[in-house]
Amino acid sequence: MTIRLHNTLTRRVEELTPLDPSNVRMYVCGPTVYDYAHIGNARAVLAFDILFRLLRHEFGADHVTYARNITDVDDKIIAAHQASGEPIGSITERTTKAFHEDIAALGALPPNVEPRATQHIGEMIALVETLLAKGHAYATEGHVLFDVTSMPDYGMLSRRNRDELIAGARVEIAPYKKDPADFVLWKPSTPDQPGWVSPWGRGRPGWHLECSAMSEKHLGATFDIHGGGIDLIFPHHENEIAQSACAHGHGTFAKIWMHNGFLSVEGEKMSKSLGNFITIRDALKQHHGETIRLAMLKTHYRQPLDWTAEGLKQAKSTLDRLYRVLLEIRPIQNAHAPLSVWAASDTTNIHPKFLEALDDDLNSPMALAVLNTIADGLFNDRGSDEGVIVAAAELLRSANLLGLLREDPEAWFKWQPAGAGGGLSDGDIDASIQARLDSRKAKNFAEADRIRKELADAGVILEDGPNGTTWRRG
């Protein structure tokens, strides 16, 4: 199979031809760790998690290097410190830990490399020195700035004209700039701000410089894929290209640029001022991580995604249906080799239509349609036990590439949100089921029906079968 990806640089879908198939390299811009990550951040994480999983499948897990950075020096972090009084190191460690916990709950695999900006200051200074030596930067008043006029094709990624470039960057009009569009590579730090000794005085790096230096350190001057949200195309990614290509020569840096679409909330732009700003952590209090994941994957990564209560409800319903299929075939599974072990032991038997969808620019909606087709076959046509096990293993192996169906089916239906507060515990439900069973044995069917209704009113659905009574949360 050939992976085809949309390249923002060329505005075309192109075949991925790795520079080195034994080490396919991808860099994705990670979080600036000053606060909890929001669901817009989650969308980028999940989009490139799918690509990471696909690359590992196609080229082998040992032949893919995925780097996603942590920006732990930034003006937003300084502002958070000044507002709260919390030490900067405490802020960045706390929010980095929260970010890891939150995206793990969404099923995101950890990257191979997670460089932190503060651990690469030496590389950043060296890159600035290279740009100065080649005439692409200049030092003035403690700042070092990139000279955009030194790069004839500056703006190649965003394809904006000069006026748009200046307006889009929201540039600071400063007397020390040669051109309004010039951007900061290094800037001075006051005594109360984090800073490092440099040839231009004590200071700190510009945001754009950080990613250029970290990607070069861990992936080389030229690598296969660079990803991030569509909001990063300009100025961040545009300026990364300028720095890196001017430092190392035309044609270097990332070959394919990928960007996920914007996320809105119930049709409106997400913002704190509108009161619709949602962190991943808050979303996880109400919804299982897989529900959030599926709600995002139902929309193609390049398209705008509208986060809605209805969309989350539909995602939960879809997952309930898939897990219901796995639960229905559990008696067959228990009589044979454990399904989870079999499914995990061989990743080659994935539905070809499923792979075809993901290979076509990560078409997750089409891949999900294939999953539902496989589930339909299992639900409607059991056939032989062997056929059921093979089909179920195919379902799980395919779902694994989307990071779905990670839970035990029984545990899935017993999960309840952390924000549910006051709901029945598993022990409460088990005790009620036992009381219902005792009532039925005593032929007190009215009491048994009352208990069943009481549980149903609490959102607990009972199902009586040949192997006893099972329950799930509705």
RODO-2510 file (C-alpha; in nm, 4 decimals, decimal comma):
residues 474
     n   res          X          Y          Z
     1     m     0,0000     0,0000     0,0000
     2     t     0,1100     0,3564    -0,0661
     3     i     0,0362     0,6324     0,1824
     4     r    -0,0859     0,9531     0,0202
     5     l    -0,0944     1,2753     0,2219
     6     h    -0,2078     1,6296     0,1532
     7     n     0,0925     1,8614     0,1403
     8     t     0,0052     2,2170     0,2446
     9     l     0,3219     2,3380     0,0719
    10     t     0,2122     2,2167    -0,2726
    11     r    -0,1659     2,2109    -0,2081
    12     r    -0,1725     1,8562    -0,3477
    13     v    -0,2177     1,5041    -0,2200
    14     e     0,1171     1,3321    -0,2710
    15     e     0,2635     0,9883    -0,2240
    16     l     0,4811     0,9604     0,0825
    17     t     0,8273     0,8582    -0,0342
    18     p     1,0435     0,8555     0,2786
    19     l     1,3938     0,9949     0,2544
    20     d     1,5012     0,6814     0,4419
    21     p     1,2421     0,4008     0,4665
    22     s     1,4352     0,2551     0,7580
    23     n     1,3742     0,5762     0,9552
    24     v     1,0612     0,7678     0,8579
    25     r     1,0755     1,0979     1,0471
    26     m     0,7886     1,3220     1,1608
    27     y     0,7854     1,6375     1,3712
    28     v     0,4672     1,7836     1,5215
    29     c     0,4396     2,1057     1,7190
    30     g     0,3457     2,0243     2,0765
    31     p     0,1937     2,2312     2,3574
    32     t     0,3105     2,5481     2,5237
    33     v     0,2809     2,4347     2,8843
    34     y     0,1302     2,7264     3,0734
    35     d    -0,2194     2,5843     3,1347
    36     y    -0,4335     2,2779     3,0685
    37     a    -0,4523     2,1757     2,7020
    38     h    -0,7876     2,2320     2,5309
    39     i    -0,9873     2,0192     2,2892
    40     g    -0,8433     2,2073     1,9918
    41     n    -0,4999     2,0873     2,1038
    42     a    -0,6459     1,7386     2,1356
    43     r    -0,7547     1,7409     1,7741
    44     a    -0,3991     1,7961     1,6528
    45     v    -0,2643     1,5294     1,8881
    46     l    -0,5183     1,2733     1,7641
    47     a    -0,4766     1,3532     1,3944
    48     f    -0,1051     1,2883     1,4074
    49     d    -0,1443     0,9958     1,6439
    50     i    -0,3381     0,8241     1,3638
    51     l    -0,0576     0,9029     1,1191
    52     f     0,2019     0,7739     1,3659
    53     r     0,0091     0,4483     1,4044
    54     l    -0,0244     0,4129     1,0270
    55     l     0,3455     0,4773     0,9675
    56     r     0,4349     0,2184     1,2312
    57     h     0,2066    -0,0314     1,0604
    58     e     0,3412     0,0332     0,7109
    59     f     0,7124     0,0678     0,7885
    60     g     0,7497    -0,1084     1,1236
    61     a     0,7507     0,0413     1,4721
    62     d     1,1320     0,0434     1,4821
    63     h     1,1511     0,2420     1,1580
    64     v     0,9540     0,5519     1,2554
    65     t     1,0747     0,8472     1,4621
    66     y     0,8033     1,0793     1,5858
    67     a     0,9156     1,3959     1,7635
    68     r     0,6660     1,6245     1,9367
    69     n     0,8091     1,9108     2,1387
    70     i     0,7239     2,0774     2,4670
    71     t     0,7518     2,4573     2,4624
    72     d     0,8548     2,5379     2,8192
    73     v     0,9909     2,8891     2,7671
    74     d     0,7433     3,1399     2,6281
    75     d     0,5864     3,4743     2,7106
    76     k     0,2553     3,3009     2,7978
    77     i     0,4380     3,0987     3,0638
    78     i     0,5984     3,4135     3,2009
    79     a     0,2556     3,5817     3,2105
    80     a     0,1082     3,2837     3,3999
    81     h     0,3913     3,3077     3,6526
    82     q     0,3404     3,6819     3,6988
    83     a    -0,0345     3,6398     3,7414
    84     s    -0,0191     3,3546     3,9929
    85     g     0,3204     3,3840     4,1587
    86     e     0,3785     3,0131     4,0957
    87     p     0,7408     2,9428     3,9960
    88     i     0,7887     2,8896     3,6234
    89     g     0,9419     2,5455     3,6748
    90     s     0,6419     2,4406     3,8809
    91     i     0,3998     2,5666     3,6150
    92     t     0,5692     2,3846     3,3296
    93     e     0,6139     2,0569     3,5187
    94     r     0,2550     2,0564     3,6438
    95     t     0,0969     2,1363     3,3089
    96     t     0,3260     1,8992     3,1182
    97     k     0,2222     1,6174     3,3514
    98     a    -0,1436     1,7099     3,3014
    99     f    -0,0988     1,7142     2,9231
   100     h     0,0518     1,3650     2,9283
   101     e    -0,2296     1,2324     3,1467
   102     d    -0,5015     1,3903     2,9359
   103     i    -0,3832     1,2720     2,5957
   104     a    -0,3068     0,9237     2,7338
   105     a    -0,6731     0,9084     2,8350
   106     l    -0,7553     0,9832     2,4706
   107     g    -0,5472     0,6828     2,3648
   108     a    -0,2594     0,8801     2,2097
   109     l     0,0694     0,6941     2,1835
   110     p     0,3717     0,8754     2,3289
   111     p     0,6116     1,0113     2,0652
   112     n     0,9561     0,8558     2,0279
   113     v     1,1173     1,1866     2,1237
   114     e     0,9722     1,4732     2,3254
   115     p     1,2298     1,7539     2,3261
   116     r     1,1906     2,0482     2,5613
   117     a     1,2871     2,3948     2,4470
   118     t     1,4870     2,4740     2,7605
   119     q     1,7093     2,1722     2,6963
   120     h     1,8087     2,2948     2,3487
   121     i     1,9254     2,6508     2,4064
   122     g     2,2736     2,5686     2,2773
   123     e     2,1323     2,4407     1,9482
   124     m     1,9174     2,7525     1,9156
   125     i     2,2122     2,9866     1,9682
   126     a     2,4133     2,7911     1,7101
   127     l     2,1296     2,8246     1,4552
   128     v     2,1132     3,1995     1,5105
   129     e     2,4879     3,2273     1,4609
   130     t     2,4562     3,0393     1,1309
   131     l     2,1843     3,2745     1,0084
   132     l     2,3912     3,5766     1,1058
   133     a     2,6960     3,4409     0,9277
   134     k     2,4953     3,3804     0,6094
   135     g     2,3421     3,7273     0,6077
   136     h     1,9861     3,6188     0,6906
   137     a     1,9727     3,7815     1,0333
   138     y     2,0963     4,0897     1,2142
   139     a     2,1577     4,1866     1,5759
   140     t     2,0326     4,5116     1,7192
   141     e     1,9575     4,6427     2,0692
   142     g     1,9936     4,3014     2,2305
   143     h     1,7645     4,1398     1,9741
   144     v     1,8485     3,9178     1,6809
   145     l     1,5941     3,9281     1,3977
   146     f     1,5439     3,7322     1,0795
   147     d     1,5694     3,9491     0,7685
   148     v     1,2727     3,8444     0,5537
   149     t     1,4017     4,0422     0,2558
   150     s     1,7008     3,8045     0,2414
   151     m     1,4681     3,5181     0,1402
   152     p     1,3052     3,5757    -0,2018
   153     d     1,0379     3,3052    -0,1540
   154     y     0,9438     3,3957     0,2028
   155     g     0,5719     3,3210     0,2362
   156     m     0,5787     3,0061     0,0221
   157     l     0,3770     2,8014     0,2702
   158     s     0,0944     3,0449     0,3476
   159     r     0,1014     3,2042     0,0012
   160     r     0,0184     3,5464     0,1411
   161     n     0,1183     3,8766    -0,0138
   162     r     0,3370     4,1179     0,1745
   163     d     0,0556     4,3190     0,3342
   164     e    -0,1146     3,9989     0,4495
   165     l     0,2111     3,8686     0,5923
   166     i     0,2583     4,1774     0,8058
   167     a    -0,1056     4,1929     0,9172
   168     g    -0,1296     3,8183     0,9797
   169     a     0,1804     3,8139     1,1965
   170     r     0,0467     4,0952     1,4169
   171     v     0,4018     4,2178     1,4092
   172     e     0,5452     4,4530     1,6618
   173     i     0,6414     4,7758     1,4887
   174     a     0,9765     4,8446     1,6523
   175     p     1,2426     5,1011     1,5630
   176     y     1,5161     4,8371     1,5685
   177     k     1,3555     4,6405     1,2819
   178     k     1,4816     4,6857     0,9275
   179     d     1,1478     4,5655     0,7927
   180     p     0,8087     4,5407     0,9697
   181     a     0,7840     4,1705     0,8752
   182     d     1,1187     4,0748     1,0334
   183     f     1,0690     3,8371     1,3249
   184     v     1,2568     3,7722     1,6465
   185     l     1,5104     3,4926     1,6758
   186     w     1,6493     3,5992     2,0127
   187     k     1,5315     3,8656     2,2562
   188     p     1,6665     4,0142     2,5781
   189     s     1,5359     3,9058     2,9178
   190     t     1,4865     4,1286     3,2177
   191     p     1,6278     4,0096     3,5522
   192     d     1,2897     3,8660     3,6529
   193     q     1,2463     3,6712     3,3277
   194     p     1,4092     3,3387     3,2332
   195     g     1,7204     3,3895     3,0252
   196     w     2,0453     3,2377     2,9065
   197     v     2,3857     3,3817     2,8314
   198     s     2,4392     3,4388     2,4587
   199     p     2,6701     3,6399     2,2289
   200     w     2,3967     3,9074     2,2239
   201     g     2,3476     3,9277     2,5972
   202     r     2,1270     3,7451     2,8435
   203     g     1,8049     3,6518     2,6706
   204     r     1,5709     3,3826     2,5470
   205     p     1,4740     3,2329     2,2098
   206     g     1,1856     3,3307     1,9861
   207     w     0,9093     3,0715     1,9570
   208     h     0,9741     2,9932     1,5903
   209     l     1,3429     2,9318     1,6509
   210     e     1,2704     2,6640     1,9083
   211     c     1,1042     2,4176     1,6708
   212     s     1,3657     2,4655     1,3966
   213     a     1,6450     2,3829     1,6399
   214     m     1,4700     2,0878     1,8050
   215     s     1,3598     1,9242     1,4793
   216     e     1,7130     1,9515     1,3387
   217     k     1,8630     1,8054     1,6547
   218     h     1,6417     1,4961     1,6589
   219     l     1,5424     1,4418     1,2944
   220     g     1,8160     1,6106     1,0916
   221     a     1,8194     1,9180     0,8694
   222     t     1,5756     1,7452     0,6313
   223     f     1,2982     1,5049     0,7275
   224     d     0,9724     1,3648     0,5926
   225     i     0,6705     1,5231     0,7627
   226     h     0,5992     1,8315     0,9694
   227     g     0,2540     1,8670     1,1247
   228     g     0,0399     2,0944     1,3350
   229     g    -0,2850     2,2863     1,3477
   230     i    -0,3948     2,5049     1,0581
   231     d    -0,3507     2,8108     1,2789
   232     l     0,0260     2,7453     1,2794
   233     i     0,0724     2,7813     0,9040
   234     f     0,1467     3,1492     0,9531
   235     p     0,3512     3,2806     1,1127
   236     h     0,4972     2,9832     1,3001
   237     h     0,5538     2,7279     1,0255
   238     e     0,6315     2,9929     0,7669
   239     n     0,9058     3,1244     0,9904
   240     e     1,0375     2,7781     1,0692
   241     i     1,0861     2,7226     0,6969
   242     a     1,2624     3,0573     0,6613
   243     q     1,5062     2,9866     0,9447
   244     s     1,5851     2,6273     0,8564
   245     a     1,5998     2,6580     0,4765
   246     c     1,8195     2,9684     0,4936
   247     a     2,0509     2,8002     0,7440
   248     h     2,0895     2,4725     0,5548
   249     g     2,0102     2,5513     0,1927
   250     h     1,7189     2,5430    -0,0512
   251     g     1,5200     2,2196    -0,0457
   252     t     1,6033     2,1286     0,3119
   253     f     1,3669     2,0949     0,6079
   254     a     1,0293     1,9141     0,5902
   255     k     0,9169     1,7594     0,2634
   256     i     0,5464     1,7276     0,3472
   257     w     0,3560     1,9804     0,5584
   258     m     0,0279     1,8658     0,7134
   259     h    -0,2313     2,0703     0,9022
   260     n    -0,5516     1,9733     1,0796
   261     g    -0,8591     2,1950     1,0521
   262     f    -1,0084     2,4338     1,3044
   263     l    -1,2356     2,3209     1,5874
   264     s    -1,5502     2,5113     1,6825
   265     v    -1,7963     2,4493     1,9669
   266     e    -2,1654     2,4233     1,8778
   267     g    -2,1002     2,6330     1,5678
   268     e    -1,9033     2,9081     1,7413
   269     k    -1,5328     2,9787     1,7752
   270     m    -1,4066     2,8419     2,1051
   271     s    -1,2982     3,1201     2,3394
   272     k    -1,2970     3,2011     2,7086
   273     s    -1,4895     3,5218     2,6417
   274     l    -1,7804     3,3206     2,4965
   275     g    -1,7759     3,0795     2,7882
   276     n    -1,7316     2,7775     2,5590
   277     f    -1,3636     2,7099     2,6224
   278     i    -1,3240     2,3385     2,6975
   279     t    -1,0075     2,1767     2,8276
   280     i    -0,9341     1,8108     2,7607
   281     r    -0,9465     1,7562     3,1353
   282     d    -1,2966     1,9010     3,1631
   283     a    -1,4170     1,6978     2,8640
   284     l    -1,2829     1,3797     3,0249
   285     k    -1,4912     1,4451     3,3356
   286     q    -1,8045     1,3947     3,1261
   287     h    -1,6972     1,1596     2,8463
   288     h    -1,4813     0,8514     2,8103
   289     g    -1,1563     0,9185     2,6257
   290     e    -1,2599     0,6860     2,3424
   291     t    -1,5844     0,8773     2,2979
   292     i    -1,3912     1,2017     2,2594
   293     r    -1,1491     1,0324     2,0229
   294     l    -1,4217     0,8900     1,8009
   295     a    -1,6145     1,2182     1,7993
   296     m    -1,3072     1,3804     1,6469
   297     l    -1,2209     1,1005     1,4052
   298     k    -1,5688     1,1084     1,2525
   299     t    -1,4549     1,4258     1,0731
   300     h    -1,1621     1,4193     0,8286
   301     y    -0,8595     1,5777     0,9919
   302     r    -0,8316     1,8582     0,7322
   303     q    -1,1958     1,9635     0,7608
   304     p    -1,3408     2,1990     1,0230
   305     l    -1,4759     2,0063     1,3198
   306     d    -1,7753     2,1225     1,5203
   307     w    -1,7701     1,9917     1,8776
   308     t    -2,1311     1,9287     1,9732
   309     a    -2,3273     1,7448     2,2379
   310     e    -2,5062     1,5550     1,9606
   311     g    -2,1775     1,4506     1,8029
   312     l    -2,0541     1,3125     2,1339
   313     k    -2,3838     1,1289     2,1837
   314     q    -2,3508     0,9696     1,8401
   315     a    -1,9900     0,8721     1,9072
   316     k    -2,0898     0,7037     2,2332
   317     s    -2,3732     0,5206     2,0559
   318     t    -2,1357     0,3951     1,7852
   319     l    -1,8883     0,2669     2,0420
   320     d    -2,1681     0,1039     2,2429
   321     r    -2,2671    -0,0838     1,9310
   322     l    -1,9103    -0,1999     1,8570
   323     y    -1,8529    -0,3084     2,2150
   324     r    -2,1943    -0,4787     2,2169
   325     v    -2,0779    -0,6962     1,9265
   326     l    -1,7647    -0,7946     2,1192
   327     l    -1,9735    -0,8695     2,4269
   328     e    -2,2184    -1,0823     2,2286
   329     i    -1,9419    -1,3060     2,0959
   330     r    -1,7660    -1,3430     2,4313
   331     p    -1,9023    -1,6957     2,4909
   332     i    -1,7500    -1,8032     2,1592
   333     q    -1,4258    -1,6259     2,2431
   334     n    -1,4024    -1,7887     2,5863
   335     a    -1,4274    -2,1303     2,4268
   336     h    -1,1254    -2,0595     2,2066
   337     a    -0,7999    -1,8649     2,2229
   338     p    -0,8350    -1,5289     2,4026
   339     l    -0,9447    -1,2807     2,1404
   340     s    -0,7441    -0,9891     2,2781
   341     v    -0,4218    -1,1909     2,2704
   342     w    -0,4856    -1,3151     1,9187
   343     a    -0,5776    -0,9699     1,7920
   344     a    -0,2653    -0,8131     1,9388
   345     s    -0,0251    -1,0839     1,8248
   346     d    -0,0648    -1,0292     1,4501
   347     t    -0,1191    -0,6866     1,2939
   348     t    -0,1097    -0,8058     0,9336
   349     n    -0,4731    -0,9131     0,9005
   350     i    -0,6343    -0,5711     0,8738
   351     h    -0,9283    -0,5185     0,6427
   352     p    -0,7862    -0,3970     0,3066
   353     k    -1,0625    -0,1385     0,2603
   354     f    -0,9800    -0,0024     0,6042
   355     l    -0,6139     0,0390     0,5143
   356     e    -0,7076     0,1858     0,1798
   357     a    -0,9078     0,4546     0,3595
   358     l    -0,6288     0,5500     0,5989
   359     d    -0,3681     0,5428     0,3223
   360     d    -0,5833     0,7982     0,1389
   361     d    -0,4803     1,1041     0,3417
   362     l    -0,6000     0,9558     0,6714
   363     n    -0,9633     0,9217     0,5684
   364     s    -1,0846     0,8280     0,9153
   365     p    -1,4582     0,8671     0,8352
   366     m    -1,4254     0,6056     0,5609
   367     a    -1,2181     0,3815     0,7883
   368     l    -1,4912     0,4030     1,0529
   369     a    -1,7484     0,3032     0,7917
   370     v    -1,5437    -0,0111     0,7240
   371     l    -1,5327    -0,0881     1,0973
   372     n    -1,9107    -0,0662     1,1091
   373     t    -1,9375    -0,2986     0,8095
   374     i    -1,7203    -0,5581     0,9851
   375     a    -1,9347    -0,5221     1,2970
   376     d    -2,2519    -0,5643     1,0888
   377     g    -2,1205    -0,8953     0,9617
   378     l    -2,0440    -1,0152     1,3131
   379     f    -2,3792    -0,9027     1,4479
   380     n    -2,5972    -1,0375     1,1688
   381     d    -2,4135    -1,3466     1,0456
   382     r    -2,2305    -1,5430     1,3126
   383     g    -2,1411    -1,8400     1,0947
   384     s    -1,8838    -2,0794     1,2401
   385     d    -1,6972    -2,0108     1,5623
   386     e    -1,3731    -1,9910     1,3686
   387     g    -1,5199    -1,7366     1,1292
   388     v    -1,6450    -1,5250     1,4191
   389     i    -1,3032    -1,5222     1,5862
   390     v    -1,1272    -1,4292     1,2614
   391     a    -1,3722    -1,1470     1,1903
   392     a    -1,3573    -1,0197     1,5485
   393     a    -0,9782    -1,0216     1,5410
   394     e    -0,9922    -0,8261     1,2135
   395     l    -1,2276    -0,5770     1,3786
   396     l    -0,9922    -0,5287     1,6740
   397     r    -0,6776    -0,5068     1,4622
   398     s    -0,8355    -0,2481     1,2367
   399     a    -0,9759    -0,0519     1,5298
   400     n    -0,6330    -0,0535     1,6926
   401     l    -0,4999     0,1588     1,4058
   402     l    -0,7557     0,4189     1,5069
   403     g    -0,6818     0,3748     1,8756
   404     l    -1,0318     0,2385     1,9407
   405     l    -1,1827    -0,0621     2,1234
   406     r    -0,9065    -0,0520     2,3851
   407     e    -1,1373    -0,1406     2,6747
   408     d    -1,2750    -0,4707     2,7959
   409     p    -1,6385    -0,4737     2,6748
   410     e    -1,7820    -0,5316     3,0209
   411     a    -1,5709    -0,2508     3,1679
   412     w    -1,6834    -0,0217     2,8852
   413     f    -2,0498    -0,0584     2,9746
   414     k    -1,9826    -0,0105     3,3452
   415     w    -1,7845     0,3128     3,3028
   416     q    -1,9357     0,6322     3,4347
   417     p    -1,8053     0,9895     3,4096
   418     a    -1,6137     1,1382     3,7001
   419     g    -1,8634     1,4216     3,6996
   420     a    -2,1572     1,1822     3,7485
   421     g    -2,1457     1,2340     4,1273
   422     g    -2,3958     1,0422     4,3355
   423     g    -2,4429     0,7631     4,0834
   424     l    -2,4648     0,4016     4,1883
   425     s    -2,1325     0,2279     4,2408
   426     d    -2,0569    -0,1103     4,0846
   427     g    -2,1043    -0,2671     4,4281
   428     d    -2,4447    -0,1004     4,4682
   429     i    -2,5561    -0,2345     4,1326
   430     d    -2,4291    -0,5865     4,2023
   431     a    -2,6135    -0,5840     4,5365
   432     s    -2,9363    -0,4739     4,3666
   433     i    -2,9020    -0,7479     4,1054
   434     q    -2,8566    -1,0047     4,3799
   435     a    -3,1636    -0,8682     4,5603
   436     r    -3,3609    -0,8936     4,2365
   437     l    -3,2416    -1,2512     4,1871
   438     d    -3,3471    -1,3393     4,5416
   439     s    -3,6899    -1,1823     4,4819
   440     r    -3,7389    -1,3857     4,1659
   441     k    -3,6431    -1,7057     4,3463
   442     a    -3,9016    -1,6176     4,6121
   443     k    -4,1520    -1,5549     4,3287
   444     n    -4,1825    -1,1934     4,4410
   445     f    -4,1892    -1,0683     4,0842
   446     a    -4,3316    -0,7289     4,1738
   447     e    -4,0257    -0,6564     4,3865
   448     a    -3,7958    -0,7878     4,1133
   449     d    -3,9637    -0,5573     3,8625
   450     r    -3,9351    -0,2655     4,1041
   451     i    -3,5603    -0,3212     4,1425
   452     r    -3,5171    -0,3449     3,7671
   453     k    -3,7059    -0,0170     3,7188
   454     e    -3,5086     0,1517     3,9956
   455     l    -3,1845     0,0563     3,8231
   456     a    -3,3185     0,1662     3,4844
   457     d    -3,4133     0,5055     3,6300
   458     a    -3,0516     0,5330     3,7510
   459     g    -2,9272     0,4641     3,3977
   460     v    -2,8411     0,0973     3,4544
   461     i    -2,9695    -0,1523     3,1994
   462     l    -3,0050    -0,5212     3,2955
   463     e    -2,9875    -0,8062     3,0485
   464     d    -3,0841    -1,1580     3,1469
   465     g    -2,9127    -1,4373     2,9579
   466     p    -2,8249    -1,8062     2,9844
   467     n    -2,5127    -1,7174     3,1824
   468     g    -2,6921    -1,4938     3,4304
   469     t    -2,7687    -1,1218     3,4495
   470     t    -2,5289    -0,8646     3,3094
   471     w    -2,5574    -0,4893     3,3345
   472     r    -2,4370    -0,1780     3,1630
   473     r    -2,4724     0,1911     3,2087
   474     g    -2,6994     0,3463     2,9485
***
